[in-house]
């Protein structure tokens, strides 16, 4: 027999435990389903526009200049990957071809960057579009990776303010060594991009950290890592790729840096 949960219809306290036999009742499992659905739609409504699911998403990339790179986009239906969608790719405003997404929702297009620097990637699919960045560098160029959540956010701020001096410091570093931002997963990727733009950090690719896999992929491309700044686990995952790894949190044999001015001096 289903347990019954009274639901008043006269405006009195809902689920207040009333024993009035005249009140209608619904099965407990039904009320739980209703509650779950309400919570889901409330959560969806509270998402920022940057966190809302898009129909197509392009991936930022770093590549050696003059070498083939596979541009990548993902097509979605709501929160889930969607295959069989036609994706148009553009680089610096020029079309570079079209591809169908596979069963995993991923679509690829070959491209060879002919010059160093930032290239603007744009993808379109089924009326939706997204934009990203491709950083093309020489093999001798040394990159500086910066963990957004682990080094740019002020840790005690609920408003996610930038850590003092971080914007100016990143701009100084970027004038000497190209900066690549890292996304370590707590804040949504699109929201992280929007936060960087809102706080006027220099324009640079934002790559998924993926528990350190990003550093192996950079090494496979025969590119060099000058330094990594971030949370202790991000820094630790880069130890075999660079001796210059800095964190604002002490851990193991590492001493914590005090501020961004200290990092700028150490990165040079």
VOVOKOL-407686 format. One record per residue: residue in three letters; x, y, z of N, C-alpha, C, O in turn. Coordinates in pm, whole numbers, padded with zeros to 5 digits, always signed. Layout:
ALAXYZXYZXYZXYZ...
! end
This chain:
UNK+00085-00119+00000+00000+00000+00000+00088+00124+00000+00185+00130+00076UNK+00057+00222-00085+00132+00347-00089+00110+00426+00038-00002+00435+00089UNK+00221+00484+00090+00206+00578+00199+00142+00705+00144+00172+00746+00033UNK+00054+00768+00222-00017+00886+00175+00042+01012+00237+00081+01013+00354UNK+00049+01116+00157+00102+01244+00205-00005+01350+00182-00034+01384+00068UNK-00065+01405+00290-00173+01503+00274-00124+01630+00209-00017+01681+00244UNK-00201+01682+00115-00167+01807+00047-00285+01901+00058-00380+01887-00018UNK-00282+01999+00151-00395+02092+00165-00415+02174+00040-00319+02214-00025UNK-00540+02198+00006-00574+02279-00110-00637+02411-00071-00681+02486-00158UNK-00641+02442+00058-00711+02562+00103-00616+02673+00144-00660+02771+00205UNK-00486+02662+00111-00392+02768+00145-00327+02750+00280-00241+02831+00317UNK-00366+02646+00358-00302+02623+00486-00164+02566+00465-00125+02541+00351UNK-00085+02543+00574+00054+02498+00563+00062+02368+00486+00005+02267+00528UNK+00133+02370+00372+00150+02249+00291+00239+02150+00364+00337+02189+00427UNK+00205+02024+00353+00283+01916+00413+00305+01942+00563+00410+01910+00619UNK+00204+02000+00624+00219+02035+00764+00184+01922+00859+00187+01940+00980UNK+00153+01807+00806+00128+01693+00892-00013+01691+00946-00038+01624+01046UNK-00107+01761+00885-00245+01765+00931-00306+01626+00924-00277+01550+00831UNK-00390+01593+01022-00455+01462+01024-00600+01472+00981-00677+01377+01001UNK-00640+01584+00924-00778+01604+00881-00813+01500+00775-00753+01502+00668UNK-00908+01410+00801-00942+01304+00706-01007+01356+00579-01014+01284+00480UNK-01055+01484+00581-01120+01538+00463-01020+01586+00359-01057+01610+00244UNK-00891+01602+00398-00792+01652+00305-00754+01544+00204-00738+01428+00242UNK-00740+01581+00075-00697+01482-00024-00554+01442+00001-00478+01517+00061UNK-00516+01326-00045-00380+01276-00024-00325+01223-00155-00400+01175-00241UNK-00194+01233-00171-00128+01176-00288-00020+01082-00241+00032+01099-00131UNK+00017+00982-00321+00122+00889-00280+00254+00963-00255+00286+01060-00324UNK+00331+00916-00154+00457+00980-00119+00554+00983-00236+00621+01083-00258UNK+00563+00870-00313+00659+00867-00424+00622+00968-00532+00710+01020-00602UNK+00491+00997-00547+00449+01098-00644+00491+01237-00600+00538+01317-00681UNK+00473+01266-00471+00511+01399-00420+00661+01419-00431+00706+01531-00457UNK+00740+01314-00412+00886+01325-00425+00926+01355-00568+01018+01433-00592UNK+00856+01291-00665+00885+01319-00805+00854+01464-00839+00931+01530-00909UNK+00741+01514-00788+00703+01652-00813+00807+01747-00755+00848+01844-00819UNK+00851+01717-00630+00952+01801-00566+01082+01803-00647+01142+01909-00663UNK+01124+01687-00698+01247+01679-00777+01236+01761-00905+01331+01830-00943UNK+01121+01754-00969+01102+01831-01092+01105+01981-01064+01164+02058-01140UNK+01040+02022-00954+01040+02164-00918+01182+02213-00893+01220+02320-00939UNK+01261+02132-00819+01398+02170-00790+01481+02180-00917+01564+02270-00931UNK+01459+02087-01012+01533+02089-01138+01506+02217-01216+01598+02282-01265UNK+01377+02253-01227+01343+02373-01305+01388+02500-01234+01423+02598-01300UNK+01388+02500-01100+01442+02615-01028+01590+02631-01054+01639+02742-01076UNK+01664+02519-01052+01807+02523-01081+01832+02573-01222+01921+02655-01243UNK+01755+02524-01318+01771+02566-01457+01746+02717-01471+01816+02786-01544UNK+01644+02766-01398+01611+02907-01407+01720+02995-01346+01738+03110-01387UNK+01792+02941-01245+01895+03018-01177+02027+03019-01251+02117+03096-01216UNK+02042+02935-01352+02167+02934-01428+02188+03069-01496+02094+03129-01547UNK+02313+03115-01495+02343+03238-01567+02339+03210-01716+02352+03095-01756UNK+02319+03312-01800+02318+03290-01945+02444+03220-01993+02438+03143-02089UNK+02559+03246-01929+02684+03183-01971+02685+03035-01943+02757+02960-02008UNK+02603+02988-01844+02600+02847-01809+02492+02771-01887+02492+02648-01887UNK+02401+02842-01951+02291+02776-02021+02346+02694-02138+02440+02737-02204UNK+02286+02578-02165+02338+02494-02271+02320+02556-02409+02215+02613-02439UNK+02423+02547-02492+02418+02597-02629+02407+02479-02724+02439+02366-02688UNK+02362+02507-02848+02348+02400-02947+02482+02361-03008+02497+02249-03057UNK+02580+02452-03004+02712+02420-03057+02817+02494-02973+02798+02610-02938UNK+02926+02426-02943+03033+02483-02861+03166+02453-02928+03192+02339-02968UNK+03252+02556-02942+03382+02538-03004+03489+02534-02895+03475+02597-02790UNK+03595+02459-02921+03703+02442-02824+03819+02535-02856+03863+02542-02970UNK+03870+02608-02754+03992+02686-02772+04110+02590-02791+04107+02476-02743UNK+04214+02636-02861+04326+02548-02894+04457+02623-02894+04460+02746-02906UNK+04568+02548-02878+04704+02599-02894+04775+02506-02991+04766+02384-02979UNK+04846+02565-03089+04908+02483-03193+05037+02547-03244+05050+02670-03239UNK+05132+02466-03291+05249+02524-03358+05207+02587-03490+05120+02535-03559UNK+05268+02698-03525+05237+02764-03650+05285+02678-03767+05389+02614-03759UNK+05207+02678-03877+05245+02603-03996+05216+02455-03990+05249+02384-04085UNK+05156+02406-03883+05124+02264-03871+04973+02244-03863+04901+02327-03808UNK+04928+02132-03918+04785+02104-03920+04730+02089-03779+04791+02024-03694UNK+04615+02149-03755+04543+02135-03630+04399+02098-03664+04344+02145-03763UNK+04340+02015-03580+04201+01976-03601+04111+02062-03513+04103+02043-03392UNK+04043+02157-03577+03945+02238-03504+03833+02147-03456+03793+02053-03527UNK+03781+02174-03337+03681+02083-03280+03562+02160-03224+03578+02259-03154UNK+03443+02111-03257+03319+02168-03203+03230+02054-03156+03239+01942-03206UNK+03145+02084-03060+03051+01984-03009+02909+02035-03028+02877+02148-02992UNK+02823+01951-03085+02682+01986-03102+02600+01919-02992+02628+01805-02953UNK+02499+01991-02944+02421+01942-02831+02272+01962-02854+02229+02046-02932UNK+02195+01881-02782+02052+01899-02773+02020+01917-02626+02006+01818-02554UNK+02009+02040-02580+01997+02065-02436+02130+02040-02368+02233+02096-02407UNK+02129+01954-02266+02251+01923-02192+02327+01805-02251+02434+01770-02202UNK+02274+01742-02355+02333+01618-02406+02392+01637-02545+02346+01719-02623UNK+02496+01557-02574+02559+01561-02706+02459+01514-02812+02373+01430-02785UNK+02473+01570-02932+02379+01538-03040+02458+01517-03169+02530+01607-03213UNK+02447+01401-03229+02518+01370-03352+02438+01404-03476+02318+01431-03469UNK+02505+01402-03590+02438+01423-03718+02404+01567-03749+02320+01592-03835UNK+02468+01663-03681+02441+01805-03707+02553+01862-03794+02670+01831-03774UNK+02516+01946-03890+02614+02008-03978+02675+02131-03911+02602+02218-03863UNK+02809+02136-03907+02879+02247-03842+02964+02320-03946+03040+02258-04021UNK+02949+02452-03951+03033+02537-04037+03145+02597-03953+03121+02648-03843UNK+03268+02592-04006+03384+02646-03935+03437+02771-04007+03443+02775-04130UNK+03474+02872-03928+03533+02994-03981+03657+03028-03897+03656+03010-03775UNK+03762+03078-03962+03880+03126-03891+03909+03267-03940+03926+03291-04059UNK+03916+03360-03845+03939+03501-03877+03839+03552-03981+03874+03630-04070UNK+03716+03506-03969+03609+03551-04056+03598+03481-04190+03506+03510-04267UNK+03690+03391-04219+03689+03321-04348+03643+03176-04330+03688+03108-04237UNK+03553+03126-04417+03506+02988-04405+03620+02889-04436+03697+02908-04530UNK+03628+02784-04354+03730+02681-04377+03668+02544-04400+03741+02445-04413UNK+03535+02536-04407+03471+02409-04439+03358+02373-04345+03331+02442-04247UNK+03292+02261-04379+03180+02211-04300+03204+02064-04267+03270+01992-04341UNK+03148+02021-04152+03160+01881-04110+03035+01840-04034+02971+01922-03969UNK+03001+01711-04043+02891+01656-03965+02944+01605-03832+03052+01545-03827UNK+02872+01629-03724+02912+01576-03594+02881+01427-03587+02781+01381-03642UNK+02968+01353-03519+02949+01210-03504+02854+01176-03391+02788+01264-03336UNK+02846+01049-03359+02756+01004-03254+02787+01064-03118+02699+01075-03033UNK+02914+01104-03097+02953+01167-02971+02930+01318-02972+02964+01387-02876UNK+02873+01369-03082+02846+01511-03092+02963+01595-03138+02950+01717-03147UNK+03077+01532-03168+03197+01608-03205+03212+01619-03356+03193+01523-03430UNK+03248+01740-03400+03275+01766-03541+03415+01825-03553+03455+01907-03470UNK+03490+01784-03655+03629+01826-03671+03650+01888-03810+03582+01855-03907UNK+03747+01981-03815+03784+02040-03942+03933+02073-03939+03981+02136-03845UNK+04003+02030-04043+04147+02054-04051+04177+02199-04087+04107+02260-04169UNK+04283+02254-04024+04324+02391-04053+04474+02404-04023+04524+02345-03928UNK+04544+02482-04105+04687+02507-04084+04707+02657-04062+04694+02734-04157UNK+04740+02701-03940+04763+02843-03916+04892+02889-03985+04998+02830-03965UNK+04882+02994-04065+04997+03041-04143+05076+03149-04072+05187+03182-04115UNK+05023+03205-03964+05094+03309-03891+05081+03286-03742+04986+03222-03696UNK+05175+03340-03666+05168+03329-03521+05067+03429-03465+05030+03526-03532UNK+05024+03404-03344+04930+03493-03278+04794+03430-03258+04775+03310-03280UNK+04699+03511-03215+04563+03463-03190+04480+03463-03317+04480+03561-03392UNK+04409+03355-03340+04314+03343-03451+04174+03326-03391+04157+03251-03295UNK+04075+03394-03447+03937+03383-03400+03867+03268-03472+03861+03265-03595UNK+03816+03174-03395+03739+03062-03450+03591+03089-03427+03551+03134-03320UNK+03511+03060-03529+03366+03068-03514+03303+02944-03573+03347+02896-03678UNK+03201+02891-03507+03127+02776-03559+02979+02809-03560+02930+02884-03475UNK+02907+02752-03659+02762+02770-03668+02698+02635-03694+02749+02553-03770UNK+02584+02613-03629+02511+02489-03650+02365+02509-03611+02335+02548-03498UNK+02276+02481-03704+02132+02483-03679+02087+02612-03610+02010+02608-03514UNK+02135+02724-03660+02091+02854-03609+02165+02904-03488+02142+03018-03445UNK+02253+02824-03430+02330+02867-03314+02476+02885-03355+02519+02831-03456UNK+02551+02961-03275+02692+02983-03306+02772+02998-03178+02717+03022-03070UNK+02903+02983-03190+02992+03002-03077+03127+03049-03131+03160+03026-03247UNK+03204+03115-03044+03334+03167-03085+03443+03122-02988+03418+03106-02869UNK+03563+03101-03041+03675+03058-02960+03804+03114-03014+03804+03197-03105UNK+03916+03068-02957+04047+03119-02994+04143+03005-03027+04141+02899-02964UNK+04225+03029-03128+04336+02940-03161+04464+03021-03148+04482+03121-03217UNK+04553+02979-03059+04682+03044-03042+04787+02965-03119+04813+02849-03087UNK+04846+03028-03219+04952+02964-03298+05086+03024-03258+05102+03146-03258UNK+05182+02938-03224+05312+02986-03175+05425+02908-03242+05405+02800-03296UNK+05545+02968-03238+05665+02899-03284+05704+02792-03182+05669+02800-03065UNK+05778+02692-03228+05819+02584-03139+05908+02631-03025+05912+02566-02920UNK+05979+02741-03043+06068+02792-02939+05996+02878-02835+06054+02914-02733UNK+05869+02909-02860+05793+02995-02769+05764+02923-02638+05728+02805-02638UNK+05779+02993-02527+05749+02936-02396+05615+02989-02346+05592+03111-02341UNK+05527+02900-02308+05391+02934-02267+05379+02939-02115+05448+02865-02044UNK+05294+03027-02065+05264+03035-01923+05117+02997-01902+05027+03061-01955UNK+05096+02891-01822+04961+02842-01796+04912+02894-01661+04983+02885-01560UNK+04790+02948-01660+04735+03009-01539+04599+02949-01508+04505+02960-01588UNK+04588+02884-01393+04464+02824-01346+04370+02934-01299+04399+03003-01202UNK+04258+02950-01368+04166+03061-01339+04115+03056-01195+04126+03154-01122UNK+04060+02943-01155+04000+02933-01022+04106+02927-00912+04082+02973-00801UNK+04221+02869-00945+04322+02848-00841+04416+02963-00819+04492+02961-00723UNK+04415+03066-00906+04510+03174-00888+04455+03313-00920+04512+03413-00877UNK+04346+03321-00994+04292+03452-01032+04175+03496-00946+04153+03615-00927UNK+04098+03400-00892+03986+03434-00804+04037+03471-00665+04127+03405-00612UNK+03980+03573-00606+04009+03605-00466+03941+03498-00380+03818+03487-00384UNK+04017+03419-00303+03957+03302-00236+03850+03333-00134+03760+03252-00112UNK+03856+03451-00069+03759+03483+00036+03637+03558-00015+03552+03599+00064UNK+03628+03578-00146+03521+03660-00200+03408+03575-00256+03430+03489-00342UNK+03285+03598-00208+03169+03527-00260+03125+03587-00394+03048+03525-00467UNK+03174+03705-00425+03140+03770-00551+03240+03736-00660+03231+03790-00771UNK+03335+03650-00632+03437+03606-00728+03513+03725-00786+03525+03740-00907UNK+03564+03809-00697+03647+03921-00741+03785+03869-00781+03830+03767-00729UNK+03853+03939-00873+03989+03899-00908+04083+03918-00789+04066+04012-00711UNK+04180+03830-00775+04281+03844-00671+04357+03975-00694+04386+04009-00809UNK+04389+04051-00588+04457+04180-00605+04582+04170-00691+04668+04084-00669UNK+04593+04258-00790+04709+04265-00876+04713+04164-00988+04806+04165-01069UNK+04613+04074-00995+04619+03965-01093+04603+04014-01237+04674+03967-01326UNK+04512+04106-01260+04488+04154-01397+04613+04219-01453+04655+04187-01565UNK+04673+04309-01377+04793+04379-01424+04910+04281-01441+04987+04293-01536UNK+04923+04185-01349+05033+04089-01356+05022+04000-01479+05121+03976-01548UNK+04901+03952-01508+04882+03865-01624+04912+03943-01753+04970+03888-01847UNK+04873+04069-01757+04904+04152-01874+05055+04167-01892+05104+04162-02005UNK+05129+04185-01783+05275+04197-01791+05337+04067-01843+05424+04070-01931UNK+05293+03955-01789+05347+03826-01832+05317+03802-01979+05402+03752-02053UNK+05195+03837-02021+05151+03811-02158+05230+03892-02261+05234+03856-02379UNK+05291+04001-02218+05373+04080-02310+05505+04009-02345+05566+04037-02448UNK+05547+03917-02256+05673+03845-02278+05650+03701-02319+05716+03650-02410UNK+05557+03635-02252+05526+03494-02279+05375+03480-02301+05297+03530-02221UNK+05333+03413-02409+05189+03395-02430+05124+03321-02313+05175+03219-02266UNK+05012+03374-02268+04938+03315-02157+04831+03220-02210+04766+03248-02310UNK+04815+03108-02141+04706+03014-02169+04634+02991-02037+04696+02949-01939UNK+04503+03018-02033+04427+02996-01911+04384+02851-01900+04362+02783-02001UNK+04372+02804-01775+04329+02667-01749+04195+02668-01676+04173+02747-01584UNK+04107+02579-01718+03978+02559-01653+03985+02428-01576+04006+02321-01634UNK+03968+02436-01444+03981+02316-01362+03847+02261-01316+03844+02168-01236UNK+03736+02316-01364+03610+02243-01358+03502+02281-01262+03390+02233-01281UNK+03524+02364-01158+03416+02391-01063+03315+02489-01122+03195+02464-01122UNK+03366+02602-01174+03280+02697-01245+03270+02651-01390+03368+02602-01445UNK+03154+02667-01452+03136+02624-01591+03235+02692-01685+03277+02805-01662UNK+03271+02622-01791+03370+02673-01887+03324+02805-01949+03403+02900-01956UNK+03199+02813-01993+03149+02936-02053+03145+03049-01950+03173+03164-01983UNK+03109+03016-01826+03107+03118-01721+03247+03168-01690+03266+03286-01662UNK+03347+03078-01695+03486+03119-01672+03532+03214-01782+03600+03313-01753UNK+03496+03185-01906+03531+03275-02017+03468+03413-01997+03534+03516-02017UNK+03342+03414-01958+03273+03541-01938+03336+03620-01824+03349+03742-01833UNK+03377+03550-01717+03439+03617-01602+03571+03681-01643+03599+03795-01603UNK+03652+03611-01720+03780+03667-01767+03758+03793-01850+03830+03892-01835UNK+03658+03789-01936+03629+03904-02021+03576+04022-01939+03618+04135-01960UNK+03485+03994-01847+03426+04100-01765+03531+04171-01681+03520+04291-01657UNK+03632+04098-01637+03734+04156-01550+03858+04203-01628+03960+04237-01568UNK+03847+04204-01761+03948+04263-01850+04085+04197-01842+04188+04263-01849UNK+04084+04065-01827+04208+03991-01842+04243+03987-01991+04153+03999-02075UNK+04370+03972-02026+04405+03968-02169+04338+03851-02240+04315+03746-02181UNK+04309+03871-02367+04245+03767-02447+04343+03652-02467+04454+03673-02515UNK+04302+03532-02431+04388+03414-02441+04302+03288-02440+04190+03292-02390UNK+04353+03177-02494+04275+03053-02494+04248+03006-02352+04327+03030-02260UNK+04135+02938-02334+04100+02873-02208+04088+02724-02235+03995+02681-02304UNK+04181+02645-02181+04184+02501-02205+04142+02426-02079+04167+02471-01968UNK+04081+02310-02098+04046+02224-01985+04173+02161-01928+04255+02108-02003UNK+04188+02168-01797+04305+02110-01730+04306+01957-01743+04410+01898-01771UNK+04191+01894-01724+04173+01749-01738+04275+01669-01657+04341+01578-01708UNK+04288+01706-01530+04378+01635-01438+04520+01628-01490+04591+01531-01463UNK+04564+01730-01563+04701+01737-01610+04725+01687-01750+04836+01698-01801UNK+04621+01632-01815+04639+01581-01951+04678+01691-02049+04745+01665-02149UNK+04636+01814-02021+04666+01926-02111+04817+01944-02127+04862+01979-02236UNK+04894+01920-02022+05039+01940-02031+05105+01833-02119+05199+01862-02192UNK+05055+01712-02111+05105+01606-02199+05075+01636-02344+05157+01611-02432UNK+04955+01690-02370+04918+01723-02508+05006+01836-02563+05043+01835-02680UNK+05040+01933-02477+05128+02042-02519+05267+01987-02551+05329+02028-02649UNK+05317+01896-02470+05447+01835-02494+05448+01754-02625+05546+01756-02699UNK+05338+01684-02652+05329+01606-02776+05335+01697-02900+05376+01654-03007UNK+05294+01822-02884+05301+01917-02995+05439+01984-03003+05461+02073-03086UNK+05531+01939-02918+05668+01991-02914+05672+02140-02878+05755+02216-02927UNK+05579+02179-02790+05577+02316-02741+05633+02319-02599+05636+02217-02530UNK+05678+02437-02556+05748+02451-02428+05660+02521-02325+05580+02609-02358UNK+05676+02480-02200+05601+02540-02089+05698+02619-02002+05790+02562-01943UNK+05678+02749-01996+05763+02836-01913+05729+02822-01765+05817+02807-01681UNK+05599+02829-01733+05556+02823-01594+05410+02785-01585+05334+02799-01681UNK+05372+02735-01466+05232+02702-01436+05199+02762-01302+05273+02745-01205UNK+05086+02833-01295+05040+02896-01171+04900+02845-01142+04812+02852-01228UNK+04878+02792-01019+04744+02743-00989+04734+02673-00855+04820+02688-00769UNK+04628+02596-00838+04606+02517-00718+04717+02413-00703+04781+02378-00802UNK+04741+02362-00580+04846+02262-00561+04836+02141-00652+04938+02094-00702UNK+04714+02089-00676+04704+01970-00761+04733+02003-00907+04787+01920-00980UNK+04697+02125-00951+04730+02167-01087+04882+02180-01102+04940+02132-01200UNK+04944+02246-01005+05089+02264-01006+05162+02129-01003+05258+02108-01077UNK+05115+02039-00918+05178+01908-00906+05171+01831-01037+05266+01760-01072UNK+05061+01843-01108+05045+01767-01233+05137+01817-01344+05154+01749-01445UNK+05198+01936-01324+05287+01993-01425+05434+01976-01389+05521+02022-01463UNK+05465+01912-01276+05602+01905-01225+05700+01844-01324+05814+01889-01333UNK+05658+01744-01399+05751+01678-01491+05774+01758-01619+05859+01723-01700UNK+05697+01866-01638+05707+01945-01761+05778+02078-01741+05828+02136-01838UNK+05783+02128-01617+05848+02257-01593+05888+02269-01447+05812+02226-01359UNK+06005+02327-01418+06044+02349-01278+05979+02473-01219+05978+02492-01097UNK+05924+02558-01304+05861+02682-01257+05711+02657-01238+05633+02667-01332UNK+05674+02626-01116+05534+02599-01083+05502+02668-00952+05570+02644-00852UNK+05402+02754-00951+05375+02840-00836+05230+02828-00791+05138+02817-00872UNK+05211+02832-00659+05077+02826-00602+05068+02922-00484+05168+02950-00419UNK+04948+02972-00458+04926+03057-00342+04903+02973-00217+04888+03027-00107UNK+04900+02840-00233+04882+02749-00120+05006+02663-00107+05054+02606-00206UNK+05059+02652+00015+05175+02567+00039+05132+02421+00037+05018+02388+00069UNK+05225+02334-00002+05195+02191-00006+05319+02111-00042+05391+02147-00135UNK+05344+02002+00033+05461+01919+00005+05588+01998+00026+05609+02058+00131UNK+05675+01998-00077+05802+02071-00068+05790+02211-00126+05892+02278-00147UNK+05669+02256-00153+05649+02386-00215+05618+02493-00111+05546+02469-00014UNK+05674+02610-00132+05640+02727-00053+05539+02812-00131+05552+02830-00252UNK+05441+02861-00060+05340+02942-00127+05395+03080-00163+05468+03141-00084UNK+05360+03128-00283+05395+03266-00318+05296+03359-00248+05184+03320-00216UNK+05340+03482-00224+05259+03574-00145+05162+03656-00228+05049+03681-00186UNK+05205+03697-00348+05120+03781-00430+05163+03770-00576+05260+03702-00609UNK+05088+03838-00663+05116+03831-00806+05244+03904-00845+05306+03870-00946UNK+05286+04003-00768+05413+04071-00798+05528+03972-00784+05623+03976-00864UNK+05522+03884-00685+05625+03783-00666+05627+03685-00784+05734+03643-00830UNK+05510+03649-00833+05503+03557-00948+05565+03620-01071+05641+03554-01143UNK+05534+03747-01098+05591+03815-01216+05743+03810-01211+05807+03786-01313UNK+05801+03833-01094+05947+03831-01082+06002+03691-01105+06108+03676-01167UNK+05935+03589-01057+05983+03452-01069+05966+03396-01210+06044+03311-01253UNK+05865+03443-01282+05840+03391-01417+05944+03444-01515+05976+03374-01611UNK+05998+03565-01494+06095+03624-01587+06221+03541-01595+06313+03577-01669
! end
